[in-house]
């Protein structure tokens, strides 16, 4: 492979017509220029310059090299500019995965904030359960993903790096006028006679609610399972049942649903950022991590204000 530095020196020798002039232009000594040209000739196995009393001139191989040098240096300059833009978050691609209940609040706000700060970064988005996101991370299809874990669930595989974002307790959503709506908090056992709108249709978390209910002595009656949060809230507002409401979605819950804290630790999850099994983290991935942390803090504060305002009733 050609030594680019020596090619640069050869081009300067060609332009200046002597080792001395090239040395002055490049802040070298004439002896260093001569040594570099000699080393270049040995490396290529051919003579590149003719040394004469009036200076130096290029041989045919030397002229061939110099004729292509500008193209080489132009390409290298373009690569350097692209790398600097990538490192400076002026360009690049970030592939982000997330789970369904993060979409309307945490992901939406984070994307909006990220685009304002880094408009040159392209975002490729994927929604899936934690196990689907892990598969995407391993396959190199995702750079980072939002995942969650309940206490009763097994941890993610050891090869997936995880960074804690926030604890996300699940609250209970009730229709306006529900007998329990004025309580400061509600025990899970108090909901034994309710119909449930379960906000998950499939996957490993399907049994989280039933198992938590069984621990306090009852089997939940599930009226409907759906991944659509608007359907969940609509049915709760209509009185068709009660539903678990993640803390991070509390700020955007519709106004005809009352949200109350649940007095149980079984229905709380840890939200984390999962990263692909690699030592390198792109500047865009690290920037998104910072944005996610900031938005999590904002949503947590907003949820706390809403729960304390009007004793948790959304009016």
Phi and psi in degrees as GROMACS dihedral restraints (atoms count N, CA, C in turn):
[ dihedral_restraints ]
;  ai    aj    ak    al  type     phi  dphi    fc
    3     4     5     6     1   -65.2    20    10
    4     5     6     7     1   143.1    20    10
    6     7     8     9     1   -84.1    20    10
    7     8     9    10     1   111.1    20    10
    9    10    11    12     1   -64.8    20    10
   10    11    12    13     1   -36.8    20    10
   12    13    14    15     1   -62.0    20    10
   13    14    15    16     1   -41.6    20    10
   15    16    17    18     1   -70.8    20    10
   16    17    18    19     1   -32.2    20    10
   18    19    20    21     1   -64.4    20    10
   19    20    21    22     1   -39.0    20    10
   21    22    23    24     1   -62.0    20    10
   22    23    24    25     1   -42.5    20    10
   24    25    26    27     1   -64.0    20    10
   25    26    27    28     1   -43.1    20    10
   27    28    29    30     1   -61.4    20    10
   28    29    30    31     1   -39.6    20    10
   30    31    32    33     1   -63.2    20    10
   31    32    33    34     1   -40.8    20    10
   33    34    35    36     1   -67.4    20    10
   34    35    36    37     1   -37.8    20    10
   36    37    38    39     1   -60.9    20    10
   37    38    39    40     1   -43.4    20    10
   39    40    41    42     1   -62.4    20    10
   40    41    42    43     1   -42.5    20    10
   42    43    44    45     1   -67.3    20    10
   43    44    45    46     1   -42.2    20    10
   45    46    47    48     1   -88.0    20    10
   46    47    48    49     1   -24.6    20    10
   48    49    50    51     1    85.9    20    10
   49    50    51    52     1    -0.1    20    10
   51    52    53    54     1  -159.0    20    10
   52    53    54    55     1   158.9    20    10
   54    55    56    57     1   -66.8    20    10
   55    56    57    58     1   -37.5    20    10
   57    58    59    60     1   -63.7    20    10
   58    59    60    61     1   -46.3    20    10
   60    61    62    63     1   -66.6    20    10
   61    62    63    64     1   -39.1    20    10
   63    64    65    66     1   -65.0    20    10
   64    65    66    67     1   -38.1    20    10
   66    67    68    69     1   -63.7    20    10
   67    68    69    70     1   -41.6    20    10
   69    70    71    72     1   -63.5    20    10
   70    71    72    73     1   -40.2    20    10
   72    73    74    75     1   -68.9    20    10
   73    74    75    76     1   -32.1    20    10
   75    76    77    78     1  -103.2    20    10
   76    77    78    79     1     2.4    20    10
   78    79    80    81     1    62.6    20    10
   79    80    81    82     1    38.9    20    10
   81    82    83    84     1  -110.7    20    10
   82    83    84    85     1   175.6    20    10
   84    85    86    87     1   -94.3    20    10
   85    86    87    88     1   153.3    20    10
   87    88    89    90     1   -56.2    20    10
   88    89    90    91     1   -35.8    20    10
   90    91    92    93     1   -64.2    20    10
   91    92    93    94     1   -40.4    20    10
   93    94    95    96     1   -65.5    20    10
   94    95    96    97     1   -38.7    20    10
   96    97    98    99     1   -63.0    20    10
   97    98    99   100     1   -45.1    20    10
   99   100   101   102     1   -61.8    20    10
  100   101   102   103     1   -40.5    20    10
  102   103   104   105     1   -66.9    20    10
  103   104   105   106     1   -39.0    20    10
  105   106   107   108     1   -67.3    20    10
  106   107   108   109     1   -40.6    20    10
  108   109   110   111     1   -65.3    20    10
  109   110   111   112     1   -42.1    20    10
  111   112   113   114     1   -62.9    20    10
  112   113   114   115     1   -41.1    20    10
  114   115   116   117     1   -66.0    20    10
  115   116   117   118     1   -36.8    20    10
  117   118   119   120     1   -64.6    20    10
  118   119   120   121     1   -41.4    20    10
  120   121   122   123     1   -64.6    20    10
  121   122   123   124     1   -41.4    20    10
  123   124   125   126     1   -65.1    20    10
  124   125   126   127     1   -39.1    20    10
  126   127   128   129     1   -62.7    20    10
  127   128   129   130     1   -39.4    20    10
  129   130   131   132     1   -92.1    20    10
  130   131   132   133     1   -14.7    20    10
  132   133   134   135     1    73.2    20    10
  133   134   135   136     1    29.7    20    10
  135   136   137   138     1  -155.7    20    10
  136   137   138   139     1   154.9    20    10
  138   139   140   141     1   -80.0    20    10
  139   140   141   142     1   135.6    20    10
  141   142   143   144     1  -108.5    20    10
  142   143   144   145     1   -28.1    20    10
  144   145   146   147     1  -133.2    20    10
  145   146   147   148     1   151.8    20    10
  147   148   149   150     1  -107.0    20    10
  148   149   150   151     1   124.8    20    10
  150   151   152   153     1   -94.4    20    10
  151   152   153   154     1   129.0    20    10
  153   154   155   156     1  -139.7    20    10
  154   155   156   157     1   177.2    20    10
  156   157   158   159     1   -64.3    20    10
  157   158   159   160     1   -30.4    20    10
  159   160   161   162     1   -95.0    20    10
  160   161   162   163     1    12.4    20    10
  162   163   164   165     1   123.6    20    10
  163   164   165   166     1  -150.7    20    10
  165   166   167   168     1  -125.6    20    10
  166   167   168   169     1   152.4    20    10
  168   169   170   171     1  -135.2    20    10
  169   170   171   172     1   156.7    20    10
  171   172   173   174     1   -83.5    20    10
  172   173   174   175     1   143.4    20    10
  174   175   176   177     1   -79.6    20    10
  175   176   177   178     1   176.9    20    10
  177   178   179   180     1   -60.3    20    10
  178   179   180   181     1   -45.7    20    10
  180   181   182   183     1   -60.9    20    10
  181   182   183   184     1   -36.9    20    10
  183   184   185   186     1   -63.8    20    10
  184   185   186   187     1   -42.9    20    10
  186   187   188   189     1   -65.0    20    10
  187   188   189   190     1   -36.4    20    10
  189   190   191   192     1   -61.3    20    10
  190   191   192   193     1   -46.1    20    10
  192   193   194   195     1   -61.5    20    10
  193   194   195   196     1   -47.9    20    10
  195   196   197   198     1   -65.7    20    10
  196   197   198   199     1   -34.7    20    10
  198   199   200   201     1   -63.5    20    10
  199   200   201   202     1   -28.1    20    10
  201   202   203   204     1   -95.3    20    10
  202   203   204   205     1    -9.2    20    10
  204   205   206   207     1   -62.1    20    10
  205   206   207   208     1   -42.3    20    10
  207   208   209   210     1   -59.9    20    10
  208   209   210   211     1   -40.0    20    10
  210   211   212   213     1   -64.0    20    10
  211   212   213   214     1   -41.7    20    10
  213   214   215   216     1   -62.7    20    10
  214   215   216   217     1   -47.4    20    10
  216   217   218   219     1   -67.9    20    10
  217   218   219   220     1   -33.2    20    10
  219   220   221   222     1   -65.0    20    10
  220   221   222   223     1   -42.5    20    10
  222   223   224   225     1   -65.8    20    10
  223   224   225   226     1   -41.5    20    10
  225   226   227   228     1   -63.5    20    10
  226   227   228   229     1   -38.8    20    10
  228   229   230   231     1   -64.1    20    10
  229   230   231   232     1   -41.0    20    10
  231   232   233   234     1   -64.7    20    10
  232   233   234   235     1   -40.8    20    10
  234   235   236   237     1   -63.5    20    10
  235   236   237   238     1   -43.4    20    10
  237   238   239   240     1   -62.1    20    10
  238   239   240   241     1   -41.5    20    10
  240   241   242   243     1   -64.6    20    10
  241   242   243   244     1   -39.7    20    10
  243   244   245   246     1   -65.7    20    10
  244   245   246   247     1   -41.5    20    10
  246   247   248   249     1   -64.4    20    10
  247   248   249   250     1   -40.4    20    10
  249   250   251   252     1   -66.5    20    10
  250   251   252   253     1   -37.4    20    10
  252   253   254   255     1   -65.7    20    10
  253   254   255   256     1   -38.8    20    10
  255   256   257   258     1   -64.6    20    10
  256   257   258   259     1   -47.8    20    10
  258   259   260   261     1   -65.9    20    10
  259   260   261   262     1   -31.9    20    10
  261   262   263   264     1   -88.3    20    10
  262   263   264   265     1     9.9    20    10
  264   265   266   267     1    60.1    20    10
  265   266   267   268     1    33.8    20    10
  267   268   269   270     1   -94.5    20    10
  268   269   270   271     1   -16.3    20    10
  270   271   272   273     1  -155.1    20    10
  271   272   273   274     1   170.0    20    10
  273   274   275   276     1   132.0    20    10
  274   275   276   277     1   179.4    20    10
  276   277   278   279     1  -131.9    20    10
  277   278   279   280     1   132.3    20    10
  279   280   281   282     1  -123.2    20    10
  280   281   282   283     1   123.1    20    10
  282   283   284   285     1  -105.2    20    10
  283   284   285   286     1   113.7    20    10
  285   286   287   288     1  -116.3    20    10
  286   287   288   289     1   131.3    20    10
  288   289   290   291     1  -112.4    20    10
  289   290   291   292     1   153.8    20    10
  291   292   293   294     1  -158.3    20    10
  292   293   294   295     1   162.2    20    10
  294   295   296   297     1   -91.5    20    10
  295   296   297   298     1   162.6    20    10
  297   298   299   300     1   -58.2    20    10
  298   299   300   301     1   -47.7    20    10
  300   301   302   303     1   -72.9    20    10
  301   302   303   304     1    -8.2    20    10
  303   304   305   306     1   -85.5    20    10
  304   305   306   307     1   -14.1    20    10
  306   307   308   309     1   -64.0    20    10
  307   308   309   310     1   -46.6    20    10
  309   310   311   312     1   -76.9    20    10
  310   311   312   313     1   -20.7    20    10
  312   313   314   315     1  -119.1    20    10
  313   314   315   316     1   -73.6    20    10
  315   316   317   318     1   -59.7    20    10
  316   317   318   319     1   -49.5    20    10
  318   319   320   321     1   -70.7    20    10
  319   320   321   322     1   -45.4    20    10
  321   322   323   324     1   -59.6    20    10
  322   323   324   325     1   -46.8    20    10
  324   325   326   327     1   -68.6    20    10
  325   326   327   328     1   -38.7    20    10
  327   328   329   330     1   -65.4    20    10
  328   329   330   331     1   -41.3    20    10
  330   331   332   333     1   -63.2    20    10
  331   332   333   334     1   -43.8    20    10
  333   334   335   336     1   -60.4    20    10
  334   335   336   337     1   -45.4    20    10
  336   337   338   339     1   -66.8    20    10
  337   338   339   340     1   -39.4    20    10
  339   340   341   342     1   -64.3    20    10
  340   341   342   343     1   -42.4    20    10
  342   343   344   345     1   -65.4    20    10
  343   344   345   346     1   -35.3    20    10
  345   346   347   348     1   -65.3    20    10
  346   347   348   349     1   -42.4    20    10
  348   349   350   351     1   -78.8    20    10
  349   350   351   352     1   -36.2    20    10
  351   352   353   354     1  -131.8    20    10
  352   353   354   355     1    68.4    20    10
  354   355   356   357     1   -64.8    20    10
  355   356   357   358     1   -18.8    20    10
  357   358   359   360     1   -83.1    20    10
  358   359   360   361     1    -9.4    20    10
  360   361   362   363     1   -87.3    20    10
  361   362   363   364     1   125.3    20    10
  363   364   365   366     1   -84.1    20    10
  364   365   366   367     1   136.7    20    10
  366   367   368   369     1  -109.2    20    10
  367   368   369   370     1   130.4    20    10
  369   370   371   372     1  -114.7    20    10
  370   371   372   373     1   119.5    20    10
  372   373   374   375     1  -111.5    20    10
  373   374   375   376     1   143.1    20    10
  375   376   377   378     1  -141.0    20    10
  376   377   378   379     1   130.0    20    10
  378   379   380   381     1  -107.6    20    10
  379   380   381   382     1   131.4    20    10
  381   382   383   384     1  -171.2    20    10
  382   383   384   385     1   163.3    20    10
  384   385   386   387     1   -65.1    20    10
  385   386   387   388     1   162.3    20    10
  387   388   389   390     1   -52.1    20    10
  388   389   390   391     1   -39.9    20    10
  390   391   392   393     1   -67.0    20    10
  391   392   393   394     1   -33.2    20    10
  393   394   395   396     1   -69.6    20    10
  394   395   396   397     1   -39.1    20    10
  396   397   398   399     1   -66.9    20    10
  397   398   399   400     1   -37.9    20    10
  399   400   401   402     1   -60.7    20    10
  400   401   402   403     1   -42.9    20    10
  402   403   404   405     1   -60.9    20    10
  403   404   405   406     1   -40.3    20    10
  405   406   407   408     1   -65.9    20    10
  406   407   408   409     1   -37.7    20    10
  408   409   410   411     1   -63.7    20    10
  409   410   411   412     1   -45.5    20    10
  411   412   413   414     1   -65.6    20    10
  412   413   414   415     1   -33.8    20    10
  414   415   416   417     1   -81.5    20    10
  415   416   417   418     1    -4.1    20    10
  417   418   419   420     1    77.2    20    10
  418   419   420   421     1    14.7    20    10
  420   421   422   423     1   -88.1    20    10
  421   422   423   424     1   -14.0    20    10
  423   424   425   426     1  -133.4    20    10
  424   425   426   427     1   141.8    20    10
  426   427   428   429     1   -88.6    20    10
  427   428   429   430     1   -40.7    20    10
  429   430   431   432     1  -152.4    20    10
  430   431   432   433     1   156.9    20    10
  432   433   434   435     1  -144.5    20    10
  433   434   435   436     1   145.1    20    10
  435   436   437   438     1   -83.0    20    10
  436   437   438   439     1   128.7    20    10
  438   439   440   441     1  -134.1    20    10
  439   440   441   442     1   167.9    20    10
  441   442   443   444     1  -142.3    20    10
  442   443   444   445     1   163.0    20    10
  444   445   446   447     1  -149.7    20    10
  445   446   447   448     1   128.0    20    10
  447   448   449   450     1   -84.9    20    10
  448   449   450   451     1   158.2    20    10
  450   451   452   453     1   -59.0    20    10
  451   452   453   454     1   -35.0    20    10
  453   454   455   456     1   -80.8    20    10
  454   455   456   457     1    -5.5    20    10
  456   457   458   459     1   -92.1    20    10
  457   458   459   460     1   151.8    20    10
  459   460   461   462     1   -70.4    20    10
  460   461   462   463     1   150.9    20    10
  462   463   464   465     1   -70.5    20    10
  463   464   465   466     1   163.8    20    10
  465   466   467   468     1   -68.6    20    10
  466   467   468   469     1   160.3    20    10
  468   469   470   471     1   -57.2    20    10
  469   470   471   472     1   152.2    20    10
  471   472   473   474     1   -65.0    20    10
  472   473   474   475     1   -24.2    20    10
  474   475   476   477     1   -77.9    20    10
  475   476   477   478     1    -6.8    20    10
  477   478   479   480     1   -98.2    20    10
  478   479   480   481     1   117.4    20    10
  480   481   482   483     1   -74.6    20    10
  481   482   483   484     1   137.2    20    10
  483   484   485   486     1  -128.8    20    10
  484   485   486   487     1   138.7    20    10
  486   487   488   489     1  -122.2    20    10
  487   488   489   490     1   126.4    20    10
  489   490   491   492     1   -65.7    20    10
  490   491   492   493     1   137.0    20    10
  492   493   494   495     1  -106.7    20    10
  493   494   495   496     1   -57.6    20    10
  495   496   497   498     1  -164.9    20    10
  496   497   498   499     1   150.0    20    10
  498   499   500   501     1   -80.7    20    10
  499   500   501   502     1   135.1    20    10
  501   502   503   504     1  -126.5    20    10
  502   503   504   505     1    83.3    20    10
  504   505   506   507     1   -66.8    20    10
  505   506   507   508     1   145.2    20    10
  507   508   509   510     1   -91.5    20    10
  508   509   510   511     1   129.9    20    10
  510   511   512   513     1  -100.1    20    10
  511   512   513   514     1  -179.8    20    10
  513   514   515   516     1  -112.9    20    10
  514   515   516   517     1   133.7    20    10
  516   517   518   519     1   -99.6    20    10
  517   518   519   520     1   129.0    20    10
  519   520   521   522     1  -125.8    20    10
  520   521   522   523     1   153.5    20    10
  522   523   524   525     1   -73.1    20    10
  523   524   525   526     1   153.5    20    10
  525   526   527   528     1   -54.8    20    10
  526   527   528   529     1   139.7    20    10
  528   529   530   531     1    83.7    20    10
  529   530   531   532     1     1.4    20    10
  531   532   533   534     1   -64.1    20    10
  532   533   534   535     1   142.6    20    10
  534   535   536   537     1   -57.8    20    10
  535   536   537   538     1   -25.2    20    10
  537   538   539   540     1   -94.9    20    10
  538   539   540   541     1    -0.1    20    10
  540   541   542   543     1   -66.0    20    10
  541   542   543   544     1   -25.2    20    10
  543   544   545   546     1   -90.8    20    10
  544   545   546   547     1     0.8    20    10
  546   547   548   549     1   -75.0    20    10
  547   548   549   550     1   150.8    20    10
  549   550   551   552     1   -68.3    20    10
  550   551   552   553     1   -38.1    20    10
  552   553   554   555     1  -150.3    20    10
  553   554   555   556     1   162.5    20    10
  555   556   557   558     1  -127.5    20    10
  556   557   558   559     1   132.0    20    10
  558   559   560   561     1   -78.1    20    10
  559   560   561   562     1   145.9    20    10
  561   562   563   564     1   -60.9    20    10
  562   563   564   565     1   -36.0    20    10
  564   565   566   567     1   -64.0    20    10
  565   566   567   568     1   -24.6    20    10
  567   568   569   570     1   -68.2    20    10
  568   569   570   571     1   -12.5    20    10
  570   571   572   573     1  -103.7    20    10
  571   572   573   574     1    16.3    20    10
  573   574   575   576     1   -60.3    20    10
  574   575   576   577     1   -32.7    20    10
  576   577   578   579     1   -92.4    20    10
  577   578   579   580     1     8.1    20    10
  579   580   581   582     1   -88.0    20    10
  580   581   582   583     1   155.6    20    10
  582   583   584   585     1   -89.3    20    10
  583   584   585   586     1   143.5    20    10
  585   586   587   588     1  -113.4    20    10
  586   587   588   589     1   138.4    20    10
  588   589   590   591     1  -102.5    20    10
  589   590   591   592     1   104.0    20    10
  591   592   593   594     1   -88.0    20    10
  592   593   594   595     1   125.5    20    10
  594   595   596   597     1   -84.6    20    10
  595   596   597   598     1    34.3    20    10
  597   598   599   600     1  -152.8    20    10
  598   599   600   601     1   138.3    20    10
  600   601   602   603     1  -105.4    20    10
  601   602   603   604     1   -26.5    20    10
  603   604   605   606     1  -155.9    20    10
  604   605   606   607     1   174.0    20    10
  606   607   608   609     1    98.3    20    10
  607   608   609   610     1   176.4    20    10
  609   610   611   612     1   -66.3    20    10
  610   611   612   613     1   -20.5    20    10
  612   613   614   615     1   -87.2    20    10
  613   614   615   616     1     1.5    20    10
  615   616   617   618     1   -59.5    20    10
  616   617   618   619     1   -32.4    20    10
  618   619   620   621     1   -93.6    20    10
  619   620   621   622     1     2.4    20    10
  621   622   623   624     1   -63.8    20    10
  622   623   624   625     1   -49.2    20    10
  624   625   626   627     1   -63.4    20    10
  625   626   627   628     1   -52.3    20    10
  627   628   629   630     1   -56.6    20    10
  628   629   630   631     1   -40.9    20    10
  630   631   632   633     1   -67.0    20    10
  631   632   633   634     1   -39.5    20    10
  633   634   635   636     1   -64.2    20    10
  634   635   636   637     1   -40.0    20    10
  636   637   638   639     1   -67.3    20    10
  637   638   639   640     1   -40.0    20    10
  639   640   641   642     1   -62.7    20    10
  640   641   642   643     1   -33.0    20    10
  642   643   644   645     1   -64.2    20    10
  643   644   645   646     1   -26.2    20    10
  645   646   647   648     1  -105.2    20    10
  646   647   648   649     1     9.4    20    10
  648   649   650   651     1   102.8    20    10
  649   650   651   652     1    17.8    20    10
  651   652   653   654     1  -148.1    20    10
  652   653   654   655     1   159.8    20    10
  654   655   656   657     1  -102.6    20    10
  655   656   657   658     1   120.9    20    10
  657   658   659   660     1   -68.7    20    10
  658   659   660   661     1   142.1    20    10
  660   661   662   663     1   -93.2    20    10
  661   662   663   664     1   107.1    20    10
  663   664   665   666     1   -92.9    20    10
  664   665   666   667     1   113.9    20    10
  666   667   668   669     1   -79.2    20    10
  667   668   669   670     1   -32.9    20    10
  669   670   671   672     1  -159.4    20    10
  670   671   672   673     1   144.8    20    10
  672   673   674   675     1  -116.1    20    10
  673   674   675   676     1   129.4    20    10
  675   676   677   678     1  -154.6    20    10
  676   677   678   679     1   146.4    20    10
  678   679   680   681     1   -88.5    20    10
  679   680   681   682     1    -2.8    20    10
  681   682   683   684     1   -90.5    20    10
  682   683   684   685     1   110.2    20    10
  684   685   686   687     1   -64.9    20    10
  685   686   687   688     1   -31.4    20    10
  687   688   689   690     1   -67.2    20    10
  688   689   690   691     1   -35.5    20    10
  690   691   692   693     1   -67.4    20    10
  691   692   693   694     1   -44.2    20    10
  693   694   695   696     1   -56.0    20    10
  694   695   696   697     1   -52.0    20    10
  696   697   698   699     1   -67.1    20    10
  697   698   699   700     1   -37.2    20    10
  699   700   701   702     1   -62.8    20    10
  700   701   702   703     1   -41.7    20    10
  702   703   704   705     1   -70.9    20    10
  703   704   705   706     1   -36.3    20    10
  705   706   707   708     1   -63.9    20    10
  706   707   708   709     1   -46.4    20    10
  708   709   710   711     1   -60.4    20    10
  709   710   711   712     1   -32.7    20    10
  711   712   713   714     1   -80.1    20    10
  712   713   714   715     1    -4.7    20    10
  714   715   716   717     1    85.0    20    10
  715   716   717   718     1    14.2    20    10
  717   718   719   720     1   -78.6    20    10
  718   719   720   721     1   -13.4    20    10
  720   721   722   723     1   168.7    20    10
  721   722   723   724     1  -176.6    20    10
  723   724   725   726     1  -112.1    20    10
  724   725   726   727     1   164.9    20    10
  726   727   728   729     1  -152.3    20    10
  727   728   729   730     1   152.9    20    10
  729   730   731   732     1   -75.8    20    10
  730   731   732   733     1   135.3    20    10
  732   733   734   735     1  -122.5    20    10
  733   734   735   736     1   111.5    20    10
  735   736   737   738     1   -61.0    20    10
  736   737   738   739     1   143.4    20    10
  738   739   740   741     1   -53.5    20    10
  739   740   741   742     1   -40.0    20    10
  741   742   743   744     1   -69.1    20    10
  742   743   744   745     1   -16.4    20    10
  744   745   746   747     1   -98.1    20    10
  745   746   747   748     1    -6.8    20    10
  747   748   749   750     1   -55.0    20    10
  748   749   750   751     1   -41.9    20    10
  750   751   752   753     1   -59.5    20    10
  751   752   753   754     1   -21.1    20    10
  753   754   755   756     1  -112.9    20    10
  754   755   756   757     1     7.7    20    10
  756   757   758   759     1   -64.7    20    10
  757   758   759   760     1   140.9    20    10
  759   760   761   762     1   -59.9    20    10
  760   761   762   763     1   155.4    20    10
  762   763   764   765     1   -75.7    20    10
  763   764   765   766     1   -11.1    20    10
  765   766   767   768     1  -101.3    20    10
  766   767   768   769     1    22.5    20    10
  768   769   770   771     1  -121.2    20    10
  769   770   771   772     1   130.5    20    10
  771   772   773   774     1   -91.4    20    10
  772   773   774   775     1   130.8    20    10
  774   775   776   777     1  -112.6    20    10
  775   776   777   778     1   125.4    20    10
  777   778   779   780     1  -126.8    20    10
  778   779   780   781     1   147.1    20    10
  780   781   782   783     1   -66.5    20    10
  781   782   783   784     1   146.5    20    10
  783   784   785   786     1   -99.4    20    10
  784   785   786   787     1   132.9    20    10
  786   787   788   789     1   -87.2    20    10
  787   788   789   790     1    68.8    20    10
  789   790   791   792     1  -158.9    20    10
  790   791   792   793     1   143.1    20    10
  792   793   794   795     1   -92.7    20    10
  793   794   795   796     1   -12.5    20    10
  795   796   797   798     1   -68.1    20    10
  796   797   798   799     1   -27.0    20    10
  798   799   800   801     1  -106.8    20    10
  799   800   801   802     1    57.6    20    10
  801   802   803   804     1  -136.8    20    10
  802   803   804   805     1   141.4    20    10
  804   805   806   807     1  -127.4    20    10
  805   806   807   808     1   154.2    20    10
  807   808   809   810     1   -98.9    20    10
  808   809   810   811     1   127.9    20    10
  810   811   812   813     1   -99.2    20    10
  811   812   813   814     1   130.8    20    10
  813   814   815   816     1  -133.8    20    10
  814   815   816   817     1   162.8    20    10
  816   817   818   819     1   -99.6    20    10
  817   818   819   820     1   125.0    20    10
  819   820   821   822     1  -102.0    20    10
  820   821   822   823     1   137.4    20    10
  822   823   824   825     1  -119.5    20    10
  823   824   825   826     1   148.3    20    10
  825   826   827   828     1   -59.3    20    10
  826   827   828   829     1   149.3    20    10
  828   829   830   831     1   -71.2    20    10
  829   830   831   832     1    82.7    20    10
  831   832   833   834     1  -155.4    20    10
  832   833   834   835     1   156.7    20    10
  834   835   836   837     1   -84.0    20    10
  835   836   837   838     1   -22.8    20    10
  837   838   839   840     1   -89.9    20    10
  838   839   840   841     1   133.5    20    10
  840   841   842   843     1  -121.7    20    10
  841   842   843   844     1   123.9    20    10
  843   844   845   846     1   -68.1    20    10
  844   845   846   847     1   152.3    20    10
  846   847   848   849     1   -56.1    20    10
  847   848   849   850     1   -36.3    20    10
  849   850   851   852     1   -65.9    20    10
  850   851   852   853     1   -40.2    20    10
  852   853   854   855     1   -64.0    20    10
  853   854   855   856     1   -42.5    20    10
  855   856   857   858     1   -67.4    20    10
  856   857   858   859     1   -35.7    20    10
  858   859   860   861     1   -67.0    20    10
  859   860   861   862     1   -41.2    20    10
  861   862   863   864     1   -64.8    20    10
  862   863   864   865     1   -37.6    20    10
  864   865   866   867     1   -58.6    20    10
  865   866   867   868     1   -42.6    20    10
  867   868   869   870     1   -63.7    20    10
  868   869   870   871     1   -42.0    20    10
  870   871   872   873     1   -63.9    20    10
  871   872   873   874     1   -43.7    20    10
  873   874   875   876     1   -60.0    20    10
  874   875   876   877     1   -42.9    20    10
  876   877   878   879     1   -61.3    20    10
  877   878   879   880     1   -43.1    20    10
  879   880   881   882     1   -64.6    20    10
  880   881   882   883     1   -44.2    20    10
  882   883   884   885     1   -68.0    20    10
  883   884   885   886     1   -37.5    20    10
  885   886   887   888     1   -57.4    20    10
  886   887   888   889     1   -44.6    20    10
  888   889   890   891     1   -63.3    20    10
  889   890   891   892     1   -41.2    20    10
  891   892   893   894     1   -63.1    20    10
  892   893   894   895     1   -46.2    20    10
  894   895   896   897     1   -65.4    20    10
  895   896   897   898     1   -37.7    20    10
  897   898   899   900     1   -62.6    20    10
  898   899   900   901     1   -43.0    20    10
  900   901   902   903     1   -65.3    20    10
  901   902   903   904     1   -42.5    20    10
  903   904   905   906     1   -64.0    20    10
  904   905   906   907     1   -40.7    20    10
  906   907   908   909     1   -63.2    20    10
  907   908   909   910     1   -41.5    20    10
  909   910   911   912     1   -63.2    20    10
  910   911   912   913     1   -40.7    20    10
  912   913   914   915     1   -65.7    20    10
  913   914   915   916     1   -39.8    20    10
  915   916   917   918     1   -69.1    20    10
  916   917   918   919     1   -37.1    20    10
  918   919   920   921     1   -69.4    20    10
  919   920   921   922     1   -31.9    20    10
  921   922   923   924     1   -87.4    20    10
  922   923   924   925     1   -21.2    20    10
  924   925   926   927     1   -77.5    20    10
  925   926   927   928     1   121.5    20    10
  927   928   929   930     1    65.3    20    10
  928   929   930   931     1    27.6    20    10
  930   931   932   933     1    56.2    20    10
  931   932   933   934     1    35.4    20    10
  933   934   935   936     1    93.2    20    10
  934   935   936   937     1    -8.4    20    10
  936   937   938   939     1   -80.9    20    10
  937   938   939   940     1   135.5    20    10
  939   940   941   942     1   -93.3    20    10
  940   941   942   943     1   108.6    20    10
